[in-house]
Amino acid sequence: MGVCWGQAKVKDQIYFENAVIAQWKSQFEALKLKDVDVQKLYEVYTKIDQDGSGSISLWEMLEHLQLQRNKFTKRVFSIMDEDNSGEIDFREFVIALWNYCTLGKAALILFAFDLYDNDNSGKIDIDEIKLMLKEVYGKDVSNSQQAQMVMGKIQKFSESKADEEIGKEEFSDFVRRNPALLYPAFQLQMTLQRKTMGLGFWEQLANTRVELSEGNFISVTALLQVQISKAAFDSLIEIDSDAPNAGNKLQKFYHAADGAGSTDAYHAMQKHEANGQAGEALSKRAQGAG
């Protein structure tokens, strides 16, 4: 019995030793983070928090991880600061890192789109795509052959359109044809994965994210609601009465080996989010549902 007690204590050591982290245990477990994972993430966090204040600034993190300081990187990490305090606590760090590092290719494209859809209209204009390109490449935009090539493609794309605005699906198609637009964003993800827990760790969690969401793309907030409270699951699968076909549109998001999936599910879930639903819509399993 003594051995079992000792093993249990070691297993939950991070929660025994840190009461602040212990209050977030259910959320970390909901994301399938083992206590040893939380311990390692906390070690990363404390190395960044060099002054021992218990919170970190954006610039502290970028400097420690040796990430380029540009406006796109700032946009990405500003979403970590949920309470707009200007500082990132450990919970914000873990959840935001988990969210970005477990995104598939198609989801990361939509994530970038949302960063520039400031009014949540589901549309961005050509100038915002050009701004995205400039911010993604930062100071290298003028000297990068790739960036200049994409800028030319954006201009031709603009000239071929009567409407200056484009939606998520059209943007996704453009990026798939011109992946250089977001190449630095994918590199940022890979760098984060490598410098925090390693590529293998995040690849495994990316697969876990697909399993947790039954193959659909679901935000980390919604996943937490589902995993922590069974009641939240019921609200997740409710389909709005004015969208009777929405359930059918929630197809498998990660259906292709290259990570490219249908954006229909994402659009439907965005609608629910905008309507103030408890979370995004979640379809029944594609097979074996009953």
Phi, psi and chi 1 to 4 in degrees:
 res  aa     phi    psi   chi1   chi2   chi3   chi4
   1 MET       -  -38.0  -67.4  -65.3  -68.0      -
   2 GLY   -62.2  -37.8      -      -      -      -
   3 VAL   -66.0  -43.4  173.0      -      -      -
   4 CYS   -62.3  -42.4  -67.6      -      -      -
   5 TRP   -62.3  -41.6  178.3   85.6      -      -
   6 GLY   -64.9  -39.2      -      -      -      -
   7 GLN   -65.9  -40.1  -70.9  176.4  -20.3      -
   8 ALA   -63.4  -39.6      -      -      -      -
   9 LYS   -65.7  -41.7 -175.7  170.9 -177.9  179.3
  10 VAL   -64.9  -40.5  170.7      -      -      -
  11 LYS   -57.7  -43.1  177.7 -177.7  177.4 -178.5
  12 ASP  -102.8   26.7  -66.3  -34.9      -      -
  13 GLN   -56.5  -43.2 -175.1  173.3   -5.3      -
  14 ILE   -60.9  -34.5 -175.6   65.9      -      -
  15 TYR   -80.5  -31.8  -61.1  117.8      -      -
  16 PHE   -67.4  -38.5  -82.9  106.2      -      -
  17 GLU   -86.1  -19.2  -65.2  179.1  -12.4      -
  18 ASN  -133.3  103.6 -164.9  -47.1      -      -
  19 ALA   -65.4  -31.3      -      -      -      -
  20 VAL   -65.7  -45.9  174.2      -      -      -
  21 ILE   -68.2  -33.6  -64.8  178.3      -      -
  22 ALA   -58.7  -31.6      -      -      -      -
  23 GLN   -69.2  -15.8   67.8  180.0  -39.9      -
  24 TRP  -104.6    7.4  -58.0  -41.1      -      -
  25 LYS   -55.0  -46.2 -179.0  179.7  179.4 -178.1
  26 SER   -62.6  -35.8   62.0      -      -      -
  27 GLN   -70.2  -42.0  -64.1 -174.5   46.9      -
  28 PHE   -66.0  -40.4  -65.0  155.7      -      -
  29 GLU   -67.2  -32.7  -70.5 -179.1  -18.8      -
  30 ALA   -63.2  -29.1      -      -      -      -
  31 LEU   -89.9   10.3  -62.3  177.9      -      -
  32 LYS    62.9   32.9  -56.9  -55.4  179.2 -175.7
  33 LEU   -90.0  121.7  -71.8  168.8      -      -
  34 LYS   -73.7  159.9  -58.7  174.4 -176.8  177.6
  35 ASP   -60.6  -33.7   41.5  -56.1      -      -
  36 VAL   -68.4  -31.5   65.2      -      -      -
  37 ASP   -66.7  -44.2  -60.2  -29.1      -      -
  38 VAL   -62.6  -38.8  175.5      -      -      -
  39 GLN   -61.0  -45.2  177.1   66.9   51.3      -
  40 LYS   -67.3  -39.4  -69.9  178.5 -180.0  177.6
  41 LEU   -64.8  -36.2  -76.6  165.2      -      -
  42 TYR   -67.7  -35.1 -172.1   62.6      -      -
  43 GLU   -64.5  -40.3  -70.0  171.9    2.4      -
  44 VAL   -62.0  -45.2  173.7      -      -      -
  45 TYR   -62.5  -44.2 -175.0   81.5      -      -
  46 THR   -68.9  -28.2   52.4      -      -      -
  47 LYS   -68.4  -34.5  -72.9  179.5 -179.3  177.5
  48 ILE   -71.8  -39.4  -60.0  173.1      -      -
  49 ASP   -79.8   72.6 -179.4   23.9      -      -
  50 GLN   -67.8  -26.0  -64.0 -179.2    1.1      -
  51 ASP   -90.3    0.8   57.8    5.6      -      -
  52 GLY    65.1   27.6      -      -      -      -
  53 SER   -78.7  -15.6   63.8      -      -      -
  54 GLY    90.8   -1.1      -      -      -      -
  55 SER  -145.9  159.1   62.0      -      -      -
  56 ILE  -127.4  152.7   60.1  176.5      -      -
  57 SER   -95.2  164.0   68.8      -      -      -
  58 LEU   -57.2  -44.3  171.2   63.0      -      -
  59 TRP   -68.9  -33.9  -57.8  126.9      -      -
  60 GLU   -59.2  -44.8  -83.5 -177.0  -54.2      -
  61 MET   -67.0  -45.3 -177.6  161.1   54.3      -
  62 LEU   -62.3  -40.4  -65.0 -176.6      -      -
  63 GLU   -66.1  -44.1 -177.7  177.5   -6.4      -
  64 HIS   -65.4  -42.9  178.1   79.6      -      -
  65 LEU   -85.3   -0.2  -62.8  176.1      -      -
  66 GLN    55.9   46.8  -63.0  179.3  -44.0      -
  67 LEU   -98.1  146.2  -62.4  173.1      -      -
  68 GLN   -65.0  137.3 -175.3  178.9   13.9      -
  69 ARG   -87.3  101.7  -68.6 -169.1 -177.9 -168.3
  70 ASN  -141.5  174.5   58.7   40.9      -      -
  71 LYS   -68.9  -30.3  -68.5 -177.2  179.1  179.3
  72 PHE   -67.8  -46.1  179.6   79.6      -      -
  73 THR   -58.9  -40.0  -52.8      -      -      -
  74 LYS   -62.1  -41.3 -175.1  176.1 -179.0 -179.9
  75 ARG   -61.0  -44.9  -76.8 -178.7 -171.5  -99.7
  76 VAL   -60.3  -46.2  168.9      -      -      -
  77 PHE   -85.7  -15.7  -73.2  107.9      -      -
  78 SER   -66.3  -25.8  -69.4      -      -      -
  79 ILE   -70.1  -15.8   64.1  173.0      -      -
  80 MET   -66.4  -32.9  -71.7 -172.7  174.8      -
  81 ASP   -81.1   78.8 -175.2   14.0      -      -
  82 GLU   -61.8  -35.9  -66.7  178.2  -13.8      -
  83 ASP   -96.0    8.3   55.7    7.1      -      -
  84 ASN    55.5   35.7  -63.2  -46.0      -      -
  85 SER   -85.4  -12.7   64.9      -      -      -
  86 GLY    86.1   -4.4      -      -      -      -
  87 GLU  -127.1  154.0  -61.5  -72.7  -40.1      -
  88 ILE  -115.3  116.9  -57.8  167.3      -      -
  89 ASP   -84.2  176.8   64.3   28.6      -      -
  90 PHE   -64.9  -40.6 -179.1   60.9      -      -
  91 ARG   -61.3  -46.6  175.4 -168.5  169.2  -84.0
  92 GLU   -60.7  -40.0  -68.3  171.5  -29.5      -
  93 PHE   -61.3  -50.4  174.6   76.8      -      -
  94 VAL   -64.7  -49.4  171.0      -      -      -
  95 ILE   -66.9  -42.9  -68.5  178.5      -      -
  96 ALA   -68.5  -38.9      -      -      -      -
  97 LEU   -64.3  -44.5 -164.7   63.3      -      -
  98 TRP   -59.4  -44.0 -173.1   96.6      -      -
  99 ASN   -63.5  -45.3 -170.8   37.6      -      -
 100 TYR   -76.5  -40.2 -170.3   67.7      -      -
 101 CYS   -78.6  -12.6  -72.4      -      -      -
 102 THR  -104.9    7.4   60.5      -      -      -
 103 LEU   -73.8  137.5  -71.5  172.7      -      -
 104 GLY   -78.0  176.9      -      -      -      -
 105 LYS   -60.5  -49.4  -68.3  179.9 -179.1  178.5
 106 ALA   -62.7  -40.6      -      -      -      -
 107 ALA   -68.0  -34.7      -      -      -      -
 108 LEU   -68.3  -33.0 -172.1   51.4      -      -
 109 ILE   -63.0  -44.6  -67.7  171.7      -      -
 110 LEU   -69.5  -33.8  -64.6  175.0      -      -
 111 PHE   -60.2  -44.9  173.2   83.8      -      -
 112 ALA   -63.2  -41.0      -      -      -      -
 113 PHE   -56.8  -47.3  180.0   98.3      -      -
 114 ASP   -63.6  -29.6  -75.6  -17.0      -      -
 115 LEU   -62.0  -26.8  -72.7  179.9      -      -
 116 TYR  -109.4   -2.2  -69.4   83.6      -      -
 117 ASP   -88.4   76.0 -179.1   16.4      -      -
 118 ASN   -64.9  -29.5  -64.3  -40.1      -      -
 119 ASP  -100.3    9.7   57.8    0.8      -      -
 120 ASN    54.5   35.5  -63.0  -44.8      -      -
 121 SER   -85.3  -11.9   64.5      -      -      -
 122 GLY    81.6   11.3      -      -      -      -
 123 LYS  -136.2  146.1  -61.0  -84.0 -172.2  178.7
 124 ILE  -134.2  154.5   59.4  175.3      -      -
 125 ASP   -99.4  173.7   59.2   37.6      -      -
 126 ILE   -60.5  -40.0  -62.5  -60.8      -      -
 127 ASP   -61.6  -33.6  -73.5  -21.7      -      -
 128 GLU   -72.4  -31.2  -73.7  171.2  -37.8      -
 129 ILE   -68.6  -40.3  -61.4  177.4      -      -
 130 LYS   -63.6  -39.9  -69.1  179.1  179.5  178.3
 131 LEU   -63.4  -41.6  175.8   63.5      -      -
 132 MET   -57.4  -47.2 -177.4 -171.7  -59.6      -
 133 LEU   -58.9  -45.8  176.2   67.0      -      -
 134 LYS   -64.3  -39.8  -68.6  175.6 -178.9  177.3
 135 GLU   -76.2  -34.6  -67.6 -170.3  -10.5      -
 136 VAL   -64.6  -41.8  164.1      -      -      -
 137 TYR   -88.0  -15.6  -81.0   85.4      -      -
 138 GLY    60.2 -137.5      -      -      -      -
 139 LYS   -67.2  -13.6   62.4 -176.6 -179.9  179.9
 140 ASP   -88.4   -2.3  -62.5  -33.7      -      -
 141 VAL   -59.5  -37.8   66.6      -      -      -
 142 SER   -73.6  -28.9  -61.5      -      -      -
 143 ASN   -98.7   -6.0  -59.5  -39.1      -      -
 144 SER   -88.3  121.8  169.9      -      -      -
 145 GLN   -64.2  -38.7 -175.0  176.4   -3.2      -
 146 GLN   -61.1  -47.6  -78.8 -172.6  -34.7      -
 147 ALA   -62.0  -42.9      -      -      -      -
 148 GLN   -67.6  -34.7  -67.3  -54.8  -53.2      -
 149 MET   -64.4  -44.9  178.1 -173.1   67.9      -
 150 VAL   -65.9  -37.8  175.1      -      -      -
 151 MET   -59.2  -40.5 -175.5   64.5   79.7      -
 152 GLY   -64.2  -39.2      -      -      -      -
 153 LYS   -65.8  -38.6  -66.0  -71.9 -175.2   67.1
 154 ILE   -63.5  -41.6  -65.9  172.5      -      -
 155 GLN   -64.6  -44.2 -172.5   59.6   40.7      -
 156 LYS   -63.8  -39.5  -72.3 -177.3  179.8  179.3
 157 PHE   -61.7  -41.4 -179.5   64.8      -      -
 158 SER   -63.9  -42.6  173.6      -      -      -
 159 GLU   -67.9  -22.8  -66.4  169.4   -3.8      -
 160 SER   -87.8   -4.2   68.0      -      -      -
 161 LYS  -111.8  141.3  -73.4  178.1   55.1   65.2
 162 ALA   -80.4  -32.1      -      -      -      -
 163 ASP  -101.4  132.5 -173.0   -1.7      -      -
 164 GLU   -77.1  -13.6  -79.5  -70.9  -56.9      -
 165 GLU   -99.6  148.2  -68.1 -171.9  -35.4      -
 166 ILE  -133.5  153.4   68.3  170.7      -      -
 167 GLY   -95.1 -176.7      -      -      -      -
 168 LYS   -62.6  -44.2  -69.9 -176.1  172.7   74.0
 169 GLU   -67.7  -41.1 -168.8  158.7   -2.8      -
 170 GLU   -66.1  -37.9 -166.3  172.7    9.5      -
 171 PHE   -64.9  -43.1  175.6   76.0      -      -
 172 SER   -60.2  -42.1  -64.2      -      -      -
 173 ASP   -62.7  -41.2  -70.6  -20.0      -      -
 174 PHE   -63.6  -42.8  179.4   83.2      -      -
 175 VAL   -67.9  -36.6  175.1      -      -      -
 176 ARG   -64.5  -32.3  -70.4 -173.8 -174.4  111.3
 177 ARG   -80.8  -23.7  -65.5 -166.1  -53.5  -89.9
 178 ASN  -133.3   67.7  -57.5  -80.4      -      -
 179 PRO   -61.2  -18.4   22.3  -33.8      -      -
 180 ALA   -63.2  -22.0      -      -      -      -
 181 LEU   -55.8  -43.0  171.5   59.2      -      -
 182 LEU  -112.8   15.4  -70.0  178.1      -      -
 183 TYR   -52.6  -47.5  176.0   74.9      -      -
 184 PRO   -62.1  -28.5  -24.8   37.3      -      -
 185 ALA   -68.5  -39.2      -      -      -      -
 186 PHE   -69.0  -36.1  -71.6  105.9      -      -
 187 GLN   -65.9  -37.0  -71.4  -63.6  103.3      -
 188 LEU   -61.2  -44.2  170.9   63.0      -      -
 189 GLN   -60.8  -45.7 -175.9 -168.3   53.6      -
 190 MET   -64.3  -38.3 -173.4  174.5  -66.7      -
 191 THR   -65.6  -43.1  -60.1      -      -      -
 192 LEU   -60.4  -45.0  -85.7  173.0      -      -
 193 GLN   -60.3  -46.5  -67.7  171.4  -24.9      -
 194 ARG   -67.4  -39.3 -171.7  176.0   64.3 -107.6
 195 LYS   -88.3   -5.6  -68.8 -168.7  174.1 -177.1
 196 THR  -105.3  -73.2   51.8      -      -      -
 197 MET  -118.9   -6.0  -59.0  -71.8  -76.9      -
 198 GLY   100.8  150.9      -      -      -      -
 199 LEU   -62.0  -41.5  -62.3  177.7      -      -
 200 GLY   -62.2  -41.1      -      -      -      -
 201 PHE   -60.5  -47.7  172.6   83.7      -      -
 202 TRP   -73.4  -30.7  -70.1  114.4      -      -
 203 GLU   -63.8  -41.1 -178.7  179.1   -4.0      -
 204 GLN   -65.0  -41.4 -177.0  177.1   -5.0      -
 205 LEU   -70.1  -29.9  -87.1 -175.0      -      -
 206 ALA   -63.1  -40.6      -      -      -      -
 207 ASN   -66.0  -37.8  -67.0  -29.8      -      -
 208 THR   -63.8  -38.5  -61.5      -      -      -
 209 ARG   -60.9  -41.2 -179.4  174.7 -170.7  157.8
 210 VAL   -62.4  -42.0  175.3      -      -      -
 211 GLU   -65.4  -43.5  -66.6  172.6    2.6      -
 212 LEU   -61.2  -34.5  -71.8  173.9      -      -
 213 SER   -96.3   10.1   60.2      -      -      -
 214 GLU    55.2   34.8  -60.3 -173.6   -6.1      -
 215 GLY    89.9   -1.7      -      -      -      -
 216 ASN  -100.4  160.9  -61.9  -76.5      -      -
 217 PHE   -85.6  118.3  175.9   74.8      -      -
 218 ILE  -133.6  140.7  -60.5 -178.5      -      -
 219 SER   -66.0  158.1   73.6      -      -      -
 220 VAL   -63.2  -33.9   64.0      -      -      -
 221 THR   -61.8  -46.1  -58.0      -      -      -
 222 ALA   -65.6  -39.9      -      -      -      -
 223 LEU   -60.8  -40.1  -77.1  172.6      -      -
 224 LEU   -63.1  -41.4  -75.3  170.8      -      -
 225 GLN   -61.8  -43.1  -70.0  174.8  -27.2      -
 226 VAL   -66.4  -46.8  171.9      -      -      -
 227 GLN   -71.9  -33.7  -64.2  -61.4  -46.4      -
 228 ILE   -84.6  -37.9  -66.3  174.1      -      -
 229 SER  -128.0  118.3  172.3      -      -      -
 230 LYS   -62.8  -29.8  178.1   61.8  176.4   69.6
 231 ALA   -62.4  -30.6      -      -      -      -
 232 ALA   -67.4  -26.7      -      -      -      -
 233 PHE   -61.1  -39.6 -178.6   80.9      -      -
 234 ASP   -62.2  -39.9  -62.4  -32.9      -      -
 235 SER   -71.7  -26.9   64.6      -      -      -
 236 LEU   -69.6  -33.4  -83.5  171.2      -      -
 237 ILE   -94.9    0.2   60.8  173.3      -      -
 238 GLU   -70.0  134.3  -72.4  178.3    0.6      -
 239 ILE  -107.3  130.4  -57.8  -60.5      -      -
 240 ASP   -57.4  139.9 -153.5  -27.7      -      -
 241 SER   -61.9  -26.6   59.1      -      -      -
 242 ASP   -89.5    6.5   67.6  -12.4      -      -
 243 ALA  -133.3   67.0      -      -      -      -
 244 PRO   -63.0  -22.5   23.5  -34.6      -      -
 245 ASN   -97.4    2.2  -62.9  -40.0      -      -
 246 ALA   -60.2  -38.5      -      -      -      -
 247 GLY   -60.1  -37.7      -      -      -      -
 248 ASN   -69.5  -23.6  -63.8  -31.0      -      -
 249 LYS   -83.0  -11.0  -68.2 -178.1  178.2 -179.3
 250 LEU   -81.7   70.6  -64.3  174.6      -      -
 251 GLN   -77.9  171.4  -55.4  169.2   22.2      -
 252 LYS   -60.3  121.4  -67.8  -77.7 -176.6  178.6
 253 PHE   -77.4  -40.9 -171.1   85.7      -      -
 254 TYR   -98.7   66.5  -65.0   92.2      -      -
 255 HIS   -95.0   -8.7   64.1   75.9      -      -
 256 ALA  -116.8  151.0      -      -      -      -
 257 ALA   -63.8  -27.3      -      -      -      -
 258 ASP   -88.3    6.4   64.7   -6.8      -      -
 259 GLY    87.2   -2.8      -      -      -      -
 260 ALA   -84.2  127.1      -      -      -      -
 261 GLY  -134.6  174.5      -      -      -      -
 262 SER   -68.9  141.5  170.4      -      -      -
 263 THR   -93.2   -0.5   58.7      -      -      -
 264 ASP   -58.3  -42.6  -72.6  -17.5      -      -
 265 ALA   -61.8  -42.5      -      -      -      -
 266 TYR   -61.8  -43.4 -173.7   86.7      -      -
 267 HIS   -62.3  -44.6  -64.8  -45.6      -      -
 268 ALA   -63.1  -40.8      -      -      -      -
 269 MET   -69.7  -35.4  -72.1 -176.6  -74.8      -
 270 GLN   -61.1  -36.8  -74.4  -68.7   90.1      -
 271 LYS   -63.9  -43.3  174.1  174.2  178.8  165.4
 272 HIS   -64.7  -38.4  -78.4  -98.1      -      -
 273 GLU   -63.4  -41.9 -171.3  175.0   69.8      -
 274 ALA   -66.6  -29.2      -      -      -      -
 275 ASN   -83.6    3.7  -72.2  -19.7      -      -
 276 GLY    80.8   21.5      -      -      -      -
 277 GLN   -65.3  159.4  -62.9  -89.6  -14.7      -
 278 ALA   -63.0  -27.7      -      -      -      -
 279 GLY  -163.7 -173.5      -      -      -      -
 280 GLU   -78.4  160.5  -67.6   85.6  -13.9      -
 281 ALA   -71.0  143.9      -      -      -      -
 282 LEU  -130.9  121.2  178.6   62.9      -      -
 283 SER   -77.6  163.2   65.7      -      -      -
 284 LYS   -69.1  163.6  -67.4 -179.1  179.1  179.4
 285 ARG   -57.0  143.0  -69.0 -177.9 -177.1  -85.1
 286 ALA   -61.2  -32.6      -      -      -      -
 287 GLN  -131.3  145.5  -61.9 -179.7    2.2      -
 288 GLY    79.0   10.8      -      -      -      -
 289 ALA   -78.7  145.9      -      -      -      -
 290 GLY  -161.7      -      -      -      -      -
